């Protein structure tokens, strides 16, 4: 449990826009309480839906998470299931910052851990529940890397882990990314950087987008 004498200073760090706080610096009990209703869709560890019906939010950048929560709250980004959870009386700004920092520090390995003989069934089950591997998707991986490096990396980073307000893409469900791309192209979801019909996605052929998605599934980090 966090020392309450340190909490004002730590909260100030979050308010100042720190990238992410270590787990030891978070009021974990409060963060888990805030996250509780979200787990019904996004899962206990923020891994999202197995088929991408709900996005992975574990490990996502805290600034981006907070930005999206505010967009849901204001209905700038329309999502009816999210609106009741983000209205001010349900999720004030300080709770948004705390739950965003909490989710950002959750790590989901991409291969099963090595167990000790002494590890019990519950330990093994819980560890396996956190393993997340996005299946490879079809496409030209080499072409996808080229397109990604030229068109996407400046905002989302070379490794696809995002930067500041730009989200992590690697490790996200391909079906979810496709759904969001379609929403951008139809102007059903506002882009956070470009105005309608001016973003990178509007300039990319469908096959280039597919190849980028293939590239993203090929560069998932393999945890030791």
Long-range contacts (C-beta under 8 A, 24 or more apart in sequence): 1-27, 1-28, 1-29, 2-26, 2-27, 2-28, 11-94, 11-97, 14-62, 14-97, 14-98, 14-101, 15-97, 17-63, 18-62, 18-101, 19-61, 19-62, 19-63, 19-104, 20-61, 20-62, 20-101, 20-104, 20-105, 21-101, 21-105, 22-105, 23-105, 26-98, 26-101, 26-102, 26-105, 27-98, 28-102, 30-98, 31-98, 31-99, 31-101, 31-102, 32-102, 34-91, 34-95, 34-98, 34-99, 34-102, 35-99, 35-102, 35-103, 37-85, 38-85, 38-99, 41-81, 44-129, 45-106, 45-108, 45-129, 45-130, 46-103, 46-106, 46-108, 47-108, 47-130, 47-132, 48-173, 48-176, 49-173, 51-173, 51-175, 52-173, 52-174, 52-175, 52-176, 52-177, 52-179, 53-175, 53-176, 54-176, 55-172, 55-173, 55-176, 56-108, 56-132, 56-171, 56-172, 56-173, 56-176, 57-103, 58-103, 58-106, 58-107, 58-108, 58-132, 59-103, 59-104, 59-106, 59-107, 59-108, 59-168, 59-171, 60-103, 60-104, 60-162, 60-167, 60-168, 61-104, 61-161, 61-162, 61-163, 61-164, 61-165, 61-166, 61-167, 61-168, 62-97, 62-100, 62-101, 62-103, 62-104, 63-100, 63-164, 63-165, 64-162, 64-164, 64-165, 64-166, 64-167, 64-168, 65-96, 65-99, 65-100, 65-103, 65-104, 66-96, 66-97, 66-100, 67-165, 67-192, 69-96, 69-99, 69-100, 70-96, 71-190, 76-190, 77-189, 77-190, 78-188, 107-223, 108-132, 108-171, 109-223, 110-171, 110-220, 110-221, 110-222, 110-223, 111-222, 111-223, 132-171, 133-220, 134-171, 134-172, 134-173, 134-174, 134-217, 134-220, 135-174, 135-217, 136-214, 136-217, 136-218, 137-174, 137-210, 137-213, 137-214, 137-217, 138-210, 138-214, 139-207, 139-210, 139-211, 139-212, 139-213, 139-214, 139-215, 140-211, 140-214, 141-211, 141-214, 141-215, 141-218, 143-208, 143-211, 144-208, 144-210, 144-211, 144-212, 144-213, 144-214, 144-215, 144-216, 144-218, 145-215, 147-204, 147-208, 147-211, 147-212, 147-215, 148-212, 148-215, 148-216, 151-200, 151-203, 151-204, 151-212, 152-200, 152-212, 155-193, 159-219, 159-221, 160-216, 160-219, 165-192, 166-192, 166-193, 169-216, 170-216, 170-219, 170-220, 170-221, 171-220, 171-221, 172-216, 174-213, 174-216, 174-217, 177-213, 177-216, 178-213, 181-209
